[in-house]
Amino acid sequence: MQKLCLTDNCYNITKQLAKKLEFLSHVGRYIEDAQKIGDEKAKTTWETIRSDEERHAGMLRDMLIADVKGNKL
């Protein structure tokens, strides 16, 4: 039986996607904290970063799906 192993590229995509998703699971609290103290600049900054990270996570997800479909694991 052949053992499957992730390529370095697939590993990198998976690792970074996990980091993006972990950040996204916490950023709502950062936004709430900024809102609680009335720091509109911090709130807006966190919201912008969240939006960017959501886009980046989507890009990584799409690359991972392409690798899986292309059997590039």
PECORTA-V206209 format. One record per run of one state. SS is the DSSP state (@ for helix, = for strand, . for the rest). FROM is the first residue (numbers start at 1). TO is the last residue. If there is no record, write none. Layout:
BEGIN
ss:SS from:FROM to:TO
ss:SS from:FROM to:TO
END
This chain:
BEGIN
ss:. from:1 to:7
ss:@ from:8 to:36
ss:. from:37 to:39
ss:@ from:40 to:69
ss:. from:70 to:73
END
